[in-house]
């Protein structure tokens, strides 16, 4: 639609082309896609216009990427080997519904026949259907285990195990 009227695809292409030509190097793209190939198309479009104004919407992967490439000196994109893990602790991470690539996570859980998956979260979800669910209620101090407390217990155990080496 343009000014309340339906237009053809050819007319839409012409309008967009005119607007891009008029904007020149002042064109910018803000993408919500963190790793898709459409970002390559947008980057090529911007390069053609003489712009390097490509931005990504903030997300949890940016913090993980900064930790991996900055603090840990890694390279490439972070991935998790859920298919071959001995144990996966999901402390509030809703891996089968909203955390990361959910379809890939579901396939990984299905492919891992010998691993244990532990979910500590406040709701009964698909993710909570893993091997073990630990009831956890955010903000509660009594009655149910808080996910943060669970992580502190795991970290403490790891520190004690390493100090014995």
Protein Blocks (a to p, Z undefined) as FASTA:
>chain_A
ZZhiacdfklmmmmmmmmmmmnmmmbccddfbfkbmklmmmmmmmmmnopabdcddddfk
lmmmmmmmmmnopgcjddddfklpfbdcdehiafklmgcjfklmmmmmmmmmmbccdddd
fbdcfklmmmbdcdddehiaghpacfklmmmmmmmmmmmmmmmZZ
